[in-house]
Amino acid sequence: MAQEPPAGEGSSTWGLGIGVGSKQKPYKGIGRDNEVLPLIEYENAYVHVLGPMLEVKIPSIALGDTQKLNLGLVARYAIFGGYEADDAPILNGMAERKDGVWAGAKAEWENSLGTVYGEWLFDMSRYSKGQKASLGLERTWHFGHSFMLTPRVTATWQDGKYNNYYFGVADSEATPGRQAYEAGSGVNAEIGLRAIYMIDRHHSFLMDAWGATQSSAVKDSPLVDRRAESRFVFAYVYRF
């Protein structure tokens, strides 16, 4: 959601906004999960807060005139992560799976072709006790001074603990129509598109759409009947 160059040393930016988010999870018979999302953004040379994400910045490393390596430590609350037993018939009798707080490290390599990014996170809340890592590429096109379009592709690895927490079925949860299942690790292929329209330096709109195909470890779960999941966010932000 960066709308201006990152805040330099001694300066800061902050904003408030509101958005709506919608996600289609891959569980059998589950409807779309829709949420109203209040947004708070604050950034200076050392930290960046955006909604449920906190980043502690590490000084960037210049790699020549057109390349730069950005590093940071991140913590993020995983909205839309879990489920309750009454969310779908297939989940009746299942224990609740909770949204988690994830923490880890990120890196971005900015170059003339785009930005290569990577992230490693672990479940700090200890619900799943899992880990996940991602590697992706994005590029931003500017249309005038008010419109930005950023497509991206990402591969995300989820370990067996993560997949088993959200898509596994314990022996105590098994029924004649829902066999016990222990999920292993796997890699999801993801594609996304982000658009930002700036009315002026204060008012802007954001749209982000994302879709992912599931690994076989997820698709083979008796809880799942979709090969993919999707998410859409639309938001308004006022920057002071």
C-alpha atoms as an extended CHARMM CRD file, in Angstrom:
* protein
*
       240  EXT
         1         1  MET       CA              0.0000000000        0.0000000000        0.0000000000  PROA      1               0.0000000000
         2         2  ALA       CA              2.9900000000        2.2980000000       -0.2820000000  PROA      2               0.0000000000
         3         3  GLN       CA              1.7480000000        5.4830000000       -1.9330000000  PROA      3               0.0000000000
         4         4  GLU       CA              4.8380000000        7.6330000000       -1.4480000000  PROA      4               0.0000000000
         5         5  PRO       CA              8.5650000000        6.9380000000       -1.0870000000  PROA      5               0.0000000000
         6         6  PRO       CA              9.3340000000        5.2700000000        2.2610000000  PROA      6               0.0000000000
         7         7  ALA       CA              9.7160000000        7.6340000000        5.1830000000  PROA      7               0.0000000000
         8         8  GLY       CA             13.2910000000        8.7600000000        5.6180000000  PROA      8               0.0000000000
         9         9  GLU       CA             15.2040000000        9.3050000000        8.8210000000  PROA      9               0.0000000000
        10        10  GLY       CA             13.5280000000       11.9850000000       10.9320000000  PROA      10              0.0000000000
        11        11  SER       CA             10.2310000000       11.8490000000        9.0260000000  PROA      11              0.0000000000
        12        12  SER       CA              7.0920000000        9.7650000000        9.3550000000  PROA      12              0.0000000000
        13        13  THR       CA              3.7500000000        9.2150000000        7.6550000000  PROA      13              0.0000000000
        14        14  TRP       CA              0.5130000000        7.8590000000        9.0000000000  PROA      14              0.0000000000
        15        15  GLY       CA             -3.0130000000        7.2440000000        7.8470000000  PROA      15              0.0000000000
        16        16  LEU       CA             -6.3900000000        5.7990000000        8.7060000000  PROA      16              0.0000000000
        17        17  GLY       CA             -8.7640000000        3.8220000000        6.5480000000  PROA      17              0.0000000000
        18        18  ILE       CA            -11.4110000000        1.1740000000        6.2850000000  PROA      18              0.0000000000
        19        19  GLY       CA            -11.8020000000       -1.7800000000        3.9830000000  PROA      19              0.0000000000
        20        20  VAL       CA            -13.8130000000       -4.8860000000        3.2490000000  PROA      20              0.0000000000
        21        21  GLY       CA            -12.2420000000       -8.2850000000        2.7920000000  PROA      21              0.0000000000
        22        22  SER       CA            -13.6510000000      -11.5050000000        1.3950000000  PROA      22              0.0000000000
        23        23  LYS       CA            -12.0370000000      -14.9460000000        1.2810000000  PROA      23              0.0000000000
        24        24  GLN       CA            -13.1950000000      -18.2630000000       -0.1510000000  PROA      24              0.0000000000
        25        25  LYS       CA            -11.5610000000      -21.0830000000        1.8090000000  PROA      25              0.0000000000
        26        26  PRO       CA            -11.2270000000      -24.5620000000        0.2670000000  PROA      26              0.0000000000
        27        27  TYR       CA            -13.3700000000      -26.4670000000        2.8150000000  PROA      27              0.0000000000
        28        28  LYS       CA            -16.3870000000      -28.4060000000        1.5560000000  PROA      28              0.0000000000
        29        29  GLY       CA            -19.6160000000      -26.4400000000        1.6400000000  PROA      29              0.0000000000
        30        30  ILE       CA            -18.1490000000      -23.3380000000        3.2830000000  PROA      30              0.0000000000
        31        31  GLY       CA            -19.3530000000      -19.9120000000        2.1970000000  PROA      31              0.0000000000
        32        32  ARG       CA            -17.2300000000      -16.8310000000        1.6460000000  PROA      32              0.0000000000
        33        33  ASP       CA            -15.8420000000      -15.2640000000        4.7990000000  PROA      33              0.0000000000
        34        34  ASN       CA            -16.4700000000      -11.5030000000        4.7220000000  PROA      34              0.0000000000
        35        35  GLU       CA            -15.0190000000       -8.9620000000        7.1460000000  PROA      35              0.0000000000
        36        36  VAL       CA            -14.9070000000       -5.1940000000        7.6600000000  PROA      36              0.0000000000
        37        37  LEU       CA            -11.2710000000       -4.2480000000        8.1610000000  PROA      37              0.0000000000
        38        38  PRO       CA            -10.2510000000       -1.0570000000       10.0000000000  PROA      38              0.0000000000
        39        39  LEU       CA             -6.8210000000        0.1080000000        8.8130000000  PROA      39              0.0000000000
        40        40  ILE       CA             -4.1040000000        2.0070000000       10.6480000000  PROA      40              0.0000000000
        41        41  GLU       CA             -0.8590000000        2.8420000000        8.8800000000  PROA      41              0.0000000000
        42        42  TYR       CA              2.2840000000        4.3640000000       10.3600000000  PROA      42              0.0000000000
        43        43  GLU       CA              5.7900000000        4.4340000000        8.9020000000  PROA      43              0.0000000000
        44        44  ASN       CA              9.1200000000        5.9860000000        9.7260000000  PROA      44              0.0000000000
        45        45  ALA       CA             12.7240000000        4.9760000000        9.1140000000  PROA      45              0.0000000000
        46        46  TYR       CA             12.5560000000        2.1890000000       11.6860000000  PROA      46              0.0000000000
        47        47  VAL       CA              9.0620000000        0.6690000000       11.7270000000  PROA      47              0.0000000000
        48        48  HSD       CA              6.0700000000        0.1720000000        9.4470000000  PROA      48              0.0000000000
        49        49  VAL       CA              2.6020000000       -0.6240000000       10.7910000000  PROA      49              0.0000000000
        50        50  LEU       CA             -0.1330000000       -1.5090000000        8.3060000000  PROA      50              0.0000000000
        51        51  GLY       CA             -3.3700000000       -3.0460000000        9.6190000000  PROA      51              0.0000000000
        52        52  PRO       CA             -2.4750000000       -6.3740000000       11.2620000000  PROA      52              0.0000000000
        53        53  MET       CA              1.2110000000       -6.1960000000       10.2150000000  PROA      53              0.0000000000
        54        54  LEU       CA              4.2240000000       -4.7600000000       12.0880000000  PROA      54              0.0000000000
        55        55  GLU       CA              7.6520000000       -4.5390000000       10.4530000000  PROA      55              0.0000000000
        56        56  VAL       CA             10.8750000000       -3.5350000000       12.1710000000  PROA      56              0.0000000000
        57        57  LYS       CA             13.1760000000       -2.2820000000        9.4300000000  PROA      57              0.0000000000
        58        58  ILE       CA             16.8200000000       -3.1870000000        9.0170000000  PROA      58              0.0000000000
        59        59  PRO       CA             18.9000000000       -0.5880000000        7.1010000000  PROA      59              0.0000000000
        60        60  SER       CA             18.7710000000       -1.2070000000        3.3530000000  PROA      60              0.0000000000
        61        61  ILE       CA             21.8480000000       -2.3280000000        1.4220000000  PROA      61              0.0000000000
        62        62  ALA       CA             22.6230000000       -0.6050000000       -1.8880000000  PROA      62              0.0000000000
        63        63  LEU       CA             23.6610000000       -3.0140000000       -4.6420000000  PROA      63              0.0000000000
        64        64  GLY       CA             24.7530000000       -0.5690000000       -7.3130000000  PROA      64              0.0000000000
        65        65  ASP       CA             22.8460000000        2.3290000000       -8.8310000000  PROA      65              0.0000000000
        66        66  THR       CA             19.6020000000        0.4620000000       -9.6140000000  PROA      66              0.0000000000
        67        67  GLN       CA             19.4760000000       -2.3180000000       -7.0370000000  PROA      67              0.0000000000
        68        68  LYS       CA             18.7460000000       -2.4190000000       -3.3180000000  PROA      68              0.0000000000
        69        69  LEU       CA             18.2250000000       -5.0840000000       -0.6610000000  PROA      69              0.0000000000
        70        70  ASN       CA             15.5930000000       -4.3760000000        1.9910000000  PROA      70              0.0000000000
        71        71  LEU       CA             15.4800000000       -6.4950000000        5.1530000000  PROA      71              0.0000000000
        72        72  GLY       CA             13.0670000000       -6.5580000000        8.0620000000  PROA      72              0.0000000000
        73        73  LEU       CA             11.5620000000       -8.4370000000       10.9870000000  PROA      73              0.0000000000
        74        74  VAL       CA              7.8000000000       -8.8710000000       10.7670000000  PROA      74              0.0000000000
        75        75  ALA       CA              4.8240000000       -9.8870000000       12.8830000000  PROA      75              0.0000000000
        76        76  ARG       CA              1.3820000000      -10.4390000000       11.3620000000  PROA      76              0.0000000000
        77        77  TYR       CA             -2.0620000000      -11.4930000000       12.5430000000  PROA      77              0.0000000000
        78        78  ALA       CA             -3.5020000000      -14.0340000000       10.0920000000  PROA      78              0.0000000000
        79        79  ILE       CA             -7.0290000000      -12.8150000000        9.3380000000  PROA      79              0.0000000000
        80        80  PHE       CA             -9.2360000000      -15.5080000000        7.7090000000  PROA      80              0.0000000000
        81        81  GLY       CA             -6.8830000000      -18.2400000000        8.9320000000  PROA      81              0.0000000000
        82        82  GLY       CA             -9.0200000000      -20.6250000000       10.9590000000  PROA      82              0.0000000000
        83        83  TYR       CA            -12.5510000000      -21.9550000000       11.2190000000  PROA      83              0.0000000000
        84        84  GLU       CA            -15.3030000000      -22.8860000000       13.6660000000  PROA      84              0.0000000000
        85        85  ALA       CA            -17.2690000000      -26.1290000000       13.6390000000  PROA      85              0.0000000000
        86        86  ASP       CA            -20.4760000000      -24.4180000000       12.4680000000  PROA      86              0.0000000000
        87        87  ASP       CA            -18.8300000000      -22.7920000000        9.4320000000  PROA      87              0.0000000000
        88        88  ALA       CA            -19.7000000000      -25.7960000000        7.2170000000  PROA      88              0.0000000000
        89        89  PRO       CA            -21.3750000000      -29.2250000000        7.6300000000  PROA      89              0.0000000000
        90        90  ILE       CA            -18.0810000000      -31.0480000000        6.9960000000  PROA      90              0.0000000000
        91        91  LEU       CA            -16.6170000000      -29.2800000000       10.0530000000  PROA      91              0.0000000000
        92        92  ASN       CA            -19.3190000000      -30.3690000000       12.4990000000  PROA      92              0.0000000000
        93        93  GLY       CA            -17.6120000000      -32.0520000000       15.4290000000  PROA      93              0.0000000000
        94        94  MET       CA            -14.1850000000      -30.6170000000       14.5630000000  PROA      94              0.0000000000
        95        95  ALA       CA            -12.3010000000      -28.6080000000       17.1680000000  PROA      95              0.0000000000
        96        96  GLU       CA            -11.9750000000      -24.9020000000       16.3970000000  PROA      96              0.0000000000
        97        97  ARG       CA             -8.9050000000      -23.8750000000       14.4050000000  PROA      97              0.0000000000
        98        98  LYS       CA             -7.8130000000      -20.4050000000       15.4710000000  PROA      98              0.0000000000
        99        99  ASP       CA             -6.2500000000      -17.5190000000       13.5630000000  PROA      99              0.0000000000
       100       100  GLY       CA             -2.5970000000      -17.1930000000       14.5360000000  PROA      100             0.0000000000
       101       101  VAL       CA              0.0190000000      -14.5060000000       15.0790000000  PROA      101             0.0000000000
       102       102  TRP       CA              2.9880000000      -15.1040000000       12.8070000000  PROA      102             0.0000000000
       103       103  ALA       CA              6.4930000000      -13.6540000000       13.1210000000  PROA      103             0.0000000000
       104       104  GLY       CA              9.7120000000      -13.9480000000       11.1930000000  PROA      104             0.0000000000
       105       105  ALA       CA             11.9360000000      -12.2200000000        8.6510000000  PROA      105             0.0000000000
       106       106  LYS       CA             11.5260000000      -10.7960000000        5.1530000000  PROA      106             0.0000000000
       107       107  ALA       CA             13.8120000000       -9.6670000000        2.3450000000  PROA      107             0.0000000000
       108       108  GLU       CA             13.2040000000       -7.6920000000       -0.8530000000  PROA      108             0.0000000000
       109       109  TRP       CA             15.6280000000       -7.3510000000       -3.7500000000  PROA      109             0.0000000000
       110       110  GLU       CA             14.6760000000       -4.2930000000       -5.8150000000  PROA      110             0.0000000000
       111       111  ASN       CA             16.1090000000       -4.2830000000       -9.3200000000  PROA      111             0.0000000000
       112       112  SER       CA             15.3470000000       -2.8600000000      -12.7440000000  PROA      112             0.0000000000
       113       113  LEU       CA             13.0410000000       -5.7570000000      -13.6590000000  PROA      113             0.0000000000
       114       114  GLY       CA             10.9230000000       -5.7210000000      -10.4880000000  PROA      114             0.0000000000
       115       115  THR       CA             11.1420000000       -6.8710000000       -6.8870000000  PROA      115             0.0000000000
       116       116  VAL       CA             12.0490000000      -10.3670000000       -5.7570000000  PROA      116             0.0000000000
       117       117  TYR       CA             10.7710000000      -10.9890000000       -2.2410000000  PROA      117             0.0000000000
       118       118  GLY       CA             11.0070000000      -13.7390000000        0.3150000000  PROA      118             0.0000000000
       119       119  GLU       CA              9.5830000000      -14.3160000000        3.7680000000  PROA      119             0.0000000000
       120       120  TRP       CA              9.8860000000      -16.9370000000        6.5080000000  PROA      120             0.0000000000
       121       121  LEU       CA              7.3340000000      -17.0320000000        9.3380000000  PROA      121             0.0000000000
       122       122  PHE       CA              6.6230000000      -19.2080000000       12.3560000000  PROA      122             0.0000000000
       123       123  ASP       CA              3.4160000000      -19.4890000000       14.3710000000  PROA      123             0.0000000000
       124       124  MET       CA              4.2000000000      -17.3080000000       17.3860000000  PROA      124             0.0000000000
       125       125  SER       CA              0.7680000000      -18.0270000000       18.9010000000  PROA      125             0.0000000000
       126       126  ARG       CA              1.6920000000      -21.7550000000       18.9800000000  PROA      126             0.0000000000
       127       127  TYR       CA             -1.7250000000      -22.9080000000       17.7440000000  PROA      127             0.0000000000
       128       128  SER       CA             -0.3450000000      -24.8690000000       14.8040000000  PROA      128             0.0000000000
       129       129  LYS       CA              3.3300000000      -24.7280000000       15.8570000000  PROA      129             0.0000000000
       130       130  GLY       CA              3.9740000000      -24.5250000000       12.1360000000  PROA      130             0.0000000000
       131       131  GLN       CA              6.1660000000      -22.6340000000        9.7070000000  PROA      131             0.0000000000
       132       132  LYS       CA              5.7440000000      -21.2470000000        6.2180000000  PROA      132             0.0000000000
       133       133  ALA       CA              8.0470000000      -19.6050000000        3.6960000000  PROA      133             0.0000000000
       134       134  SER       CA              7.3820000000      -17.7770000000        0.4500000000  PROA      134             0.0000000000
       135       135  LEU       CA              9.3260000000      -16.6010000000       -2.5850000000  PROA      135             0.0000000000
       136       136  GLY       CA              7.8510000000      -14.3300000000       -5.2070000000  PROA      136             0.0000000000
       137       137  LEU       CA              8.2440000000      -11.6800000000       -7.8810000000  PROA      137             0.0000000000
       138       138  GLU       CA              6.2600000000       -8.4890000000       -8.4450000000  PROA      138             0.0000000000
       139       139  ARG       CA              6.5250000000       -5.4390000000      -10.6390000000  PROA      139             0.0000000000
       140       140  THR       CA              4.7620000000       -2.0790000000      -10.4010000000  PROA      140             0.0000000000
       141       141  TRP       CA              3.6110000000       -0.0540000000      -13.3920000000  PROA      141             0.0000000000
       142       142  HSD       CA              2.8080000000        3.6490000000      -12.9150000000  PROA      142             0.0000000000
       143       143  PHE       CA              0.1330000000        5.2780000000      -15.0590000000  PROA      143             0.0000000000
       144       144  GLY       CA              0.5940000000        8.9860000000      -14.5600000000  PROA      144             0.0000000000
       145       145  HSD       CA              0.9910000000       10.1430000000      -10.9620000000  PROA      145             0.0000000000
       146       146  SER       CA             -2.2270000000        8.6840000000       -9.5880000000  PROA      146             0.0000000000
       147       147  PHE       CA             -2.5540000000        5.0240000000      -10.5940000000  PROA      147             0.0000000000
       148       148  MET       CA             -0.3010000000        2.0380000000       -9.8330000000  PROA      148             0.0000000000
       149       149  LEU       CA             -0.7760000000       -1.5810000000      -10.8850000000  PROA      149             0.0000000000
       150       150  THR       CA              1.2940000000       -4.4130000000       -9.3790000000  PROA      150             0.0000000000
       151       151  PRO       CA              0.9140000000       -8.0480000000      -10.5030000000  PROA      151             0.0000000000
       152       152  ARG       CA              2.7690000000      -10.7540000000       -8.5600000000  PROA      152             0.0000000000
       153       153  VAL       CA              3.4470000000      -14.4800000000       -8.5170000000  PROA      153             0.0000000000
       154       154  THR       CA              4.4360000000      -16.3820000000       -5.3660000000  PROA      154             0.0000000000
       155       155  ALA       CA              5.2750000000      -19.8920000000       -4.2620000000  PROA      155             0.0000000000
       156       156  THR       CA              4.4930000000      -20.5830000000       -0.5930000000  PROA      156             0.0000000000
       157       157  TRP       CA              5.7290000000      -23.6330000000        1.3220000000  PROA      157             0.0000000000
       158       158  GLN       CA              3.6750000000      -24.7180000000        4.3530000000  PROA      158             0.0000000000
       159       159  ASP       CA              5.1100000000      -27.3340000000        6.6880000000  PROA      159             0.0000000000
       160       160  GLY       CA              3.2620000000      -30.4280000000        7.9030000000  PROA      160             0.0000000000
       161       161  LYS       CA              2.3620000000      -28.9160000000       11.2820000000  PROA      161             0.0000000000
       162       162  TYR       CA              0.6570000000      -25.9500000000        9.6240000000  PROA      162             0.0000000000
       163       163  ASN       CA             -1.2010000000      -28.0540000000        7.0550000000  PROA      163             0.0000000000
       164       164  ASN       CA             -2.2050000000      -30.6760000000        9.5980000000  PROA      164             0.0000000000
       165       165  TYR       CA             -3.5860000000      -28.0800000000       12.0240000000  PROA      165             0.0000000000
       166       166  TYR       CA             -5.8710000000      -26.4660000000        9.4350000000  PROA      166             0.0000000000
       167       167  PHE       CA             -6.5970000000      -29.4210000000        7.1260000000  PROA      167             0.0000000000
       168       168  GLY       CA             -5.9130000000      -32.5640000000        9.1520000000  PROA      168             0.0000000000
       169       169  VAL       CA             -8.5110000000      -34.6980000000       10.9550000000  PROA      169             0.0000000000
       170       170  ALA       CA             -7.5320000000      -36.1840000000       14.3250000000  PROA      170             0.0000000000
       171       171  ASP       CA             -8.6380000000      -39.7020000000       15.2800000000  PROA      171             0.0000000000
       172       172  SER       CA            -11.0350000000      -38.1900000000       17.8270000000  PROA      172             0.0000000000
       173       173  GLU       CA            -12.6190000000      -36.0580000000       15.0560000000  PROA      173             0.0000000000
       174       174  ALA       CA            -13.0880000000      -38.8770000000       12.5410000000  PROA      174             0.0000000000
       175       175  THR       CA            -16.5970000000      -39.9960000000       11.5530000000  PROA      175             0.0000000000
       176       176  PRO       CA            -17.9200000000      -42.4900000000        8.9560000000  PROA      176             0.0000000000
       177       177  GLY       CA            -18.0680000000      -39.6270000000        6.4430000000  PROA      177             0.0000000000
       178       178  ARG       CA            -14.8190000000      -37.9600000000        7.5160000000  PROA      178             0.0000000000
       179       179  GLN       CA            -11.8300000000      -40.2510000000        7.8660000000  PROA      179             0.0000000000
       180       180  ALA       CA             -8.7760000000      -39.4100000000        9.9700000000  PROA      180             0.0000000000
       181       181  TYR       CA             -6.1230000000      -37.5780000000        7.9710000000  PROA      181             0.0000000000
       182       182  GLU       CA             -2.6370000000      -36.2830000000        8.7190000000  PROA      182             0.0000000000
       183       183  ALA       CA             -1.4730000000      -33.6440000000        6.2500000000  PROA      183             0.0000000000
       184       184  GLY       CA              2.1540000000      -33.2690000000        5.2300000000  PROA      184             0.0000000000
       185       185  SER       CA              4.0370000000      -30.2740000000        3.9000000000  PROA      185             0.0000000000
       186       186  GLY       CA              3.4330000000      -28.7760000000        0.4600000000  PROA      186             0.0000000000
       187       187  VAL       CA              3.8670000000      -25.7980000000       -1.8510000000  PROA      187             0.0000000000
       188       188  ASN       CA              0.9990000000      -23.5690000000       -3.0160000000  PROA      188             0.0000000000
       189       189  ALA       CA              1.2170000000      -21.5840000000       -6.2720000000  PROA      189             0.0000000000
       190       190  GLU       CA             -0.2280000000      -18.0780000000       -5.9480000000  PROA      190             0.0000000000
       191       191  ILE       CA             -1.0210000000      -15.1620000000       -8.2360000000  PROA      191             0.0000000000
       192       192  GLY       CA             -2.1750000000      -11.6980000000       -7.2480000000  PROA      192             0.0000000000
       193       193  LEU       CA             -2.8930000000       -8.1830000000       -8.4750000000  PROA      193             0.0000000000
       194       194  ARG       CA             -2.7980000000       -4.9550000000       -6.4780000000  PROA      194             0.0000000000
       195       195  ALA       CA             -4.0780000000       -1.5940000000       -7.7120000000  PROA      195             0.0000000000
       196       196  ILE       CA             -3.8000000000        1.8000000000       -5.9900000000  PROA      196             0.0000000000
       197       197  TYR       CA             -5.6030000000        4.9440000000       -7.1310000000  PROA      197             0.0000000000
       198       198  MET       CA             -4.5630000000        8.2280000000       -5.5170000000  PROA      198             0.0000000000
       199       199  ILE       CA             -7.1430000000       10.9800000000       -5.7320000000  PROA      199             0.0000000000
       200       200  ASP       CA             -4.6140000000       13.3660000000       -4.1680000000  PROA      200             0.0000000000
       201       201  ARG       CA             -1.8380000000       13.1280000000       -1.5640000000  PROA      201             0.0000000000
       202       202  HSD       CA             -4.4050000000       12.4480000000        1.1870000000  PROA      202             0.0000000000
       203       203  HSD       CA             -7.1010000000       10.2250000000       -0.3500000000  PROA      203             0.0000000000
       204       204  SER       CA             -6.5030000000        6.8650000000       -2.0070000000  PROA      204             0.0000000000
       205       205  PHE       CA             -8.2070000000        3.5700000000       -2.8040000000  PROA      205             0.0000000000
       206       206  LEU       CA             -6.6580000000        0.1150000000       -2.7680000000  PROA      206             0.0000000000
       207       207  MET       CA             -7.7830000000       -3.1240000000       -4.4320000000  PROA      207             0.0000000000
       208       208  ASP       CA             -5.9720000000       -6.4280000000       -3.9250000000  PROA      208             0.0000000000
       209       209  ALA       CA             -7.0510000000       -9.7450000000       -5.4640000000  PROA      209             0.0000000000
       210       210  TRP       CA             -5.3020000000      -13.0560000000       -4.7920000000  PROA      210             0.0000000000
       211       211  GLY       CA             -5.7680000000      -16.6950000000       -5.7340000000  PROA      211             0.0000000000
       212       212  ALA       CA             -3.8460000000      -19.8720000000       -4.8720000000  PROA      212             0.0000000000
       213       213  THR       CA             -3.8890000000      -23.4780000000       -5.9760000000  PROA      213             0.0000000000
       214       214  GLN       CA             -3.4710000000      -25.8970000000       -3.0880000000  PROA      214             0.0000000000
       215       215  SER       CA             -0.7190000000      -28.4630000000       -2.6630000000  PROA      215             0.0000000000
       216       216  SER       CA             -1.6810000000      -32.1500000000       -2.7580000000  PROA      216             0.0000000000
       217       217  ALA       CA             -1.2810000000      -32.2770000000        1.0380000000  PROA      217             0.0000000000
       218       218  VAL       CA             -4.2420000000      -29.8850000000        1.3050000000  PROA      218             0.0000000000
       219       219  LYS       CA             -6.3060000000      -31.1870000000       -1.6470000000  PROA      219             0.0000000000
       220       220  ASP       CA             -6.1970000000      -34.7370000000       -0.3000000000  PROA      220             0.0000000000
       221       221  SER       CA             -7.8130000000      -33.7090000000        2.9920000000  PROA      221             0.0000000000
       222       222  PRO       CA            -11.3820000000      -35.0410000000        3.5120000000  PROA      222             0.0000000000
       223       223  LEU       CA            -12.2970000000      -31.5070000000        4.5910000000  PROA      223             0.0000000000
       224       224  VAL       CA            -11.4650000000      -30.0110000000        1.1740000000  PROA      224             0.0000000000
       225       225  ASP       CA            -13.2480000000      -30.1130000000       -2.1740000000  PROA      225             0.0000000000
       226       226  ARG       CA            -11.7300000000      -27.0780000000       -3.9150000000  PROA      226             0.0000000000
       227       227  ARG       CA             -8.4300000000      -26.9810000000       -5.7560000000  PROA      227             0.0000000000
       228       228  ALA       CA             -8.0110000000      -23.2560000000       -5.0620000000  PROA      228             0.0000000000
       229       229  GLU       CA             -8.8750000000      -20.4840000000       -2.6480000000  PROA      229             0.0000000000
       230       230  SER       CA             -9.2280000000      -16.7590000000       -3.2890000000  PROA      230             0.0000000000
       231       231  ARG       CA             -9.2190000000      -13.4700000000       -1.4220000000  PROA      231             0.0000000000
       232       232  PHE       CA            -10.2940000000       -9.9250000000       -2.3060000000  PROA      232             0.0000000000
       233       233  VAL       CA             -9.7240000000       -6.6830000000       -0.3880000000  PROA      233             0.0000000000
       234       234  PHE       CA            -10.9830000000       -3.1920000000       -1.2040000000  PROA      234             0.0000000000
       235       235  ALA       CA            -10.0290000000       -0.2660000000        1.0390000000  PROA      235             0.0000000000
       236       236  TYR       CA             -9.9920000000        3.5090000000        1.3930000000  PROA      236             0.0000000000
       237       237  VAL       CA             -7.0710000000        5.2130000000        3.1610000000  PROA      237             0.0000000000
       238       238  TYR       CA             -6.6540000000        8.8120000000        4.2960000000  PROA      238             0.0000000000
       239       239  ARG       CA             -3.0310000000        9.8370000000        4.7920000000  PROA      239             0.0000000000
       240       240  PHE       CA             -2.2880000000       12.8210000000        6.9940000000  PROA      240             0.0000000000
